[in-house]
Amino acid sequence: MHVRQLLANYVGLSELEKATVGSLQELLELPWLKPLTQIHCKFYRFSCNRTDGPLMLVSEQLEGAWRVEALVSGDDAENIMNPLPVWSHFSNLP
């Protein structure tokens, strides 16, 4: 699965990163995601319902505060991302 960091963040990386990973564990070990796992950030997957488009890896650090961390694509993307819950910003509305 190919992973591309979408936005620069707070981990001190000067350039947007790219990687190829083979599992969800490898994905969460990437330098720009690992600090989020250490603060018990929740991760979600999101798709725009396009069969040919990338999936998005969404993080939620605080309830209601979310950010798209990466775009993922490739043959195994769906299988690797499948264990993550599907993100919907409407799910927390009363």
Secondary structure as UniProt FT lines:
FT   STRAND          2..5
FT   STRAND          18..20
FT   HELIX           24..28
FT   TURN            31..33
FT   HELIX           34..38
FT   TURN            39..40
FT   STRAND          42..46
FT   TURN            51..52
FT   STRAND          55..62
FT   TURN            63..64
FT   STRAND          65..73
FT   TURN            75..76
FT   HELIX           77..81
FT   TURN            82..83
FT   TURN            89..92
//
